[in-house]
Structure formats: structure tokens, C-alpha cells
Amino acid sequence: DIIRTVSGSDDTSPNGASLLILENILRACADACAVGDALLPPETAVHTFSSLAKPLNKVASLLSSNQTNTVYKYLLIGALRTLGDISETTIRAFEANISRNVIFPVSRLICLASAAFAPSMRYVAAVSGPVDDALKQAFLRALRGIVQAM
């Protein structure tokens, strides 16, 4: 609740401070979910990432009507890349025969995050006209990862 509040999920249109907080928390989650030598991201990182869905869904809804806003685009691309990363990591963990007892808690959180980000995915899918290539690629990768991880 605290993360959602300070990152501006209640604002009609997020202000600069809220967007900066959202960007920093998103970057911290993305860094924590980048597993490196570990096979799965920490549960706390995935859970915190999923809590950003509400403010990022608002950003996605605003981006759908204002595709020129580079801050909105940057935040949404970062969120979609992180969603794709954690989904692909889970798939690799299954392929590496990691114990299901280790995978399932993180996998459950990824399912929750995927559901929470569904409105963002819908807004990106519904954009009419040309779509930024980086946004399109992040969207397709996240969607592919989600479908395969489920």
C-alpha cells in the first residue's frame, strides 16, 4: 500500500515526483529480479514489482492517449521488460530441474504480477497507429514469457 501511494497510483495524472519515485522503485525491482548467478528472483522483489502494477496501469492508460510522452513510455518499457525477465527466468528454472518447492512460490507471484499488469498489457495492445519499436518488443516478449510461464 505504501509503495502504491508514494508512486502516485491515486493521482489523476501522476506528477513529476510520483513518476520519479515510481521510476526508482521500478529500477530497484528490475535490478533485484535480474538473477545473475541465481536461478530465480527473490520473492520479495517479485512481490514489490507486482505492487507497482496499479500506478503503472495508470501510466499505460495515459500513454495510450499520449504516445509522445517519453517518461510514460520509458516506465512502461521497463515494467514490461522486467515482467518478461521474471517469466523467462521461471521457465529456465523449470528446465534446469530446480525443485518445485523452490519454483512454485516465485511462480505464484509471477502469476499474480501478470494478472496485475493485465490492464497495462491491454492498453498497449489497444494502441492505434504506429507503436514505438522498443515498447512493441517489450510487450511481445512479456506476453510470450507470461504465456509460456503459465
LUMSE-529606 format. One record per residue (C-alpha): z, y, x. Coordinates in nm, 4 decimals, padded with zeros to 6 digits. Layout:
<recs>
         z         y         x
         Z         Y         X
...
</recs>
This chain:
<recs>
         z         y         x
   00.0000   00.0000   00.0000
   00.0833   00.2385   00.2820
  -00.2478   00.1773   00.4566
  -00.4421   00.2283   00.1346
  -00.2532   00.5515   00.0616
  -00.2882   00.7143   00.4044
  -00.6525   00.6156   00.4324
  -00.7412   00.8087   00.1194
  -00.8036   00.5494  -00.1485
  -00.6650   00.7822  -00.4143
  -00.8806   01.0820  -00.3214
  -01.1759   01.1610  -00.5428
  -01.3725   01.2293  -00.2288
  -01.1989   01.1359   00.0968
  -01.1033   01.4343   00.3109
  -01.1554   01.4581   00.6855
  -00.8010   01.3493   00.7744
  -00.8204   01.0443   00.5476
  -01.1561   00.9454   00.6946
  -01.0199   00.9795   01.0475
  -00.7182   00.7620   00.9635
  -00.9467   00.5089   00.7949
  -01.1763   00.5037   01.0986
  -00.8877   00.4439   01.3399
  -00.7299   00.1676   01.1324
  -01.0708   00.0045   01.0841
  -01.1376   00.0171   01.4593
  -00.7944  -00.1337   01.5327
  -00.8613  -00.4158   01.2843
  -01.2086  -00.4775   01.4270
  -01.0657  -00.4923   01.7786
  -00.7888  -00.7295   01.6688
  -01.0393  -00.9514   01.4869
  -01.2644  -00.9708   01.7946
  -01.1219  -01.3021   01.9039
  -01.2435  -01.3228   02.2629
  -01.0918  -01.6436   02.4025
  -00.9005  -01.7171   02.0815
  -01.0797  -01.9208   01.8190
  -00.9560  -01.7312   01.5145
  -00.8475  -01.3749   01.4472
  -00.4775  -01.3198   01.3753
  -00.3830  -01.3471   01.0100
  -00.2185  -01.0039   01.0188
  -00.5406  -00.8411   01.1412
  -00.7493  -01.0020   00.8666
  -00.4886  -00.9116   00.6043
  -00.4735  -00.5496   00.7231
  -00.8535  -00.5358   00.7295
  -00.8703  -00.6560   00.3681
  -00.6275  -00.3809   00.2655
  -00.8919  -00.1273   00.3704
  -01.1309  -00.2530   00.1029
  -01.0245  -00.0049  -00.1649
  -01.0842   00.3108   00.0405
  -01.3998   00.1621   00.1934
  -01.5283   00.0690  -00.1528
  -01.4884   00.4366  -00.2432
  -01.6807   00.5329   00.0707
  -01.9558   00.2854  -00.0239
  -01.9802   00.4317  -00.3731
  -02.0142   00.7809  -00.2266
  -02.2700   00.6601   00.0281
  -02.4857   00.5159  -00.2488
  -02.5430   00.8697  -00.3752
  -02.5389   01.0419  -00.0326
  -02.7116   00.8216   00.2255
  -02.7295   01.1056   00.4757
  -02.3517   01.1112   00.5321
  -02.3233   00.9613   00.8789
  -01.9434   00.9240   00.8635
  -01.9635   00.7138   00.5468
  -02.2436   00.5076   00.6993
  -02.0520   00.4550   01.0250
  -01.7386   00.3381   00.8403
  -01.9293   00.1025   00.6158
  -02.1288  -00.0466   00.9034
  -01.8032  -00.1045   01.0922
  -01.6442  -00.2769   00.7944
  -01.9469  -00.4979   00.7301
  -01.9705  -00.5930   01.0977
  -01.6031  -00.6884   01.1005
  -01.6460  -00.8926   00.7838
  -01.9426  -01.0692   00.9446
  -01.7469  -01.1277   01.2660
  -01.4478  -01.2882   01.0981
  -01.6691  -01.5021   00.8750
  -01.8721  -01.6296   01.1706
  -01.5544  -01.6932   01.3689
  -01.4216  -01.9128   01.0899
  -01.7443  -02.1102   01.0799
  -01.7229  -02.1654   01.4564
  -01.3599  -02.2787   01.4226
  -01.4656  -02.5485   01.1759
  -01.7479  -02.6541   01.4084
  -01.5027  -02.6722   01.7029
  -01.2839  -02.9133   01.5048
  -00.9825  -02.6842   01.5087
  -00.7022  -02.8215   01.2947
  -00.7497  -02.7379   00.9275
  -00.3830  -02.6347   00.9201
  -00.4733  -02.3537   01.1598
  -00.8029  -02.2567   00.9952
  -00.7067  -02.2550   00.6272
  -00.4567  -01.9647   00.6325
  -00.7098  -01.7378   00.8030
  -00.9927  -01.8747   00.5898
  -00.7967  -01.7938   00.2734
  -00.7505  -01.4343   00.3901
  -01.1209  -01.4091   00.4678
  -01.1976  -01.5212   00.1125
  -00.9629  -01.2506  -00.0182
  -01.1231  -00.9897   00.2078
  -01.4702  -01.0955   00.0937
  -01.3690  -01.0571  -00.2695
  -01.2043  -00.7221  -00.1999
  -01.5198  -00.5912  -00.0313
  -01.7481  -00.7125  -00.3126
  -01.7818  -00.3615  -00.4611
  -01.8941  -00.2278  -00.1210
  -02.1491  -00.5062  -00.0955
  -02.2699  -00.4280  -00.4470
  -02.3117  -00.0577  -00.3679
  -02.5107  -00.1329  -00.0534
  -02.7294  -00.3851  -00.2373
  -02.7975  -00.1338  -00.5139
  -02.9123   00.1498  -00.2858
  -03.2592   00.2529  -00.3908
  -03.5112   00.3749  -00.1410
  -03.5010   00.3308   00.2352
  -03.1783   00.1982   00.3840
  -03.0542   00.2688   00.7357
  -03.1526  -00.0293   00.9531
  -02.8058  -00.0737   01.1083
  -02.6484  -00.0721   00.7618
  -02.9035  -00.3230   00.6354
  -02.8462  -00.5565   00.9310
  -02.4656  -00.5346   00.8987
  -02.4931  -00.6043   00.5255
  -02.7186  -00.9080   00.5712
  -02.5029  -01.0514   00.8493
  -02.1825  -01.0068   00.6475
  -02.3426  -01.1596   00.3396
  -02.4751  -01.4560   00.5351
  -02.1365  -01.5098   00.7013
  -01.9484  -01.4894   00.3740
  -02.1764  -01.7397   00.2028
  -02.1578  -01.9844   00.4936
  -01.7812  -01.9488   00.5351
  -01.7147  -02.0203   00.1690
</recs>
